[in-house]
Amino acid sequence: MSSPYERFFVRKMPNCADDLVNEGAGSGTPEPDNVGEALALIRSQDVPESKIHMTYTWIKECSEPVRWVNEHVHDYDELLVWTGNDPENPHDLGAEIYFDIEGVRHIVTQSGSVYIPAGTRHCPLGFNRVDRPFRFSALSLAPSYANRDYVPYKAE
């Protein structure tokens, strides 16, 4: 007998690169060599009842700065999570990320997350260096990933 809850499981995470319109190829820029396959942990395309869209990818080593995600805005809240892979030192990311919020640059070197309220201009996001692979996840508090029509600010 099959479980009535089987439909809620994602047993093989599908590639979701086509969902991600602000990253790499989706934004019209080449996908960085150090960014792994974009995988969907949960999204409405796979579990129609889902009210969230969550992805993850492995970020691999790089010694030169790499830009990954372009500036954009969502009509929903978003949570970005980066997690190091050293179980003896879980706080050490083993990398240096740069990330802008409303044009203010932030540098991240520890495992952690950032909450982005709906309507907040964020990114670019990239890596100054990655010494060892780490996991990057994006949780959109919406059933599918999208950005609203947005023209990036340009100084006069």
Residue, then its C-alpha position, 0 to 999 in steps of 0.5 A: m500500500s502506498s503512503p498518502y504522503e508520498r507526493f510530498f517527497v522529492r526523492k531525486m532533486p531535479n536540476c533547476a537552473d532554468d528557474l534561476v533567472n538572475e544567476g549565471a546563464g539565466s542572467g545572460t552571463p556565463e555560469p562560473d566554473n566553480v558553481g555546481e549543478a543547481l538542484a531543487l530541494i522543493r518547489s511547486q513544479d515538483v510538489p504542487e502544494s509547496k508554498i516555498h522554492m528551495t535550491y542548493t548547489w555546491i560552490k567549488e574552489c576558486s582563487e580569483p574573484v568570481r561574480w555569480v548573481n546579478e542585482h535583482v529584487h523579489d516580491y517575496d522574502e528570501l533566505l540565503v544560506w551558506t554552509g561550510n563543510d568542516p564538521e570540526n569547525p562548522h562556523d568556518l566557511g572556507a571561503e570569502i563571499y561578497f554580497d550587496i544589500e541595497g548597494v551596501r557591500h558585505i563580506v562573509t567568511q563564516s557559515g550563516s545566512v541572510y534574510i532578504p525582505a520582499g522588495t529589497r534590492h540585493c546582489p551582486l553576489g560572488f566569491n573573492r576566494v573559495d579554499r574548499p567547497f561549501r554548500f549554498s542554498a536559497l529559500s524563496l518564500a514563494p512557490s516558484y523563483a522569480n524576480r519582479d521587473y527591475v532596472p538596476y540603479k545607475a549613478e548619473 
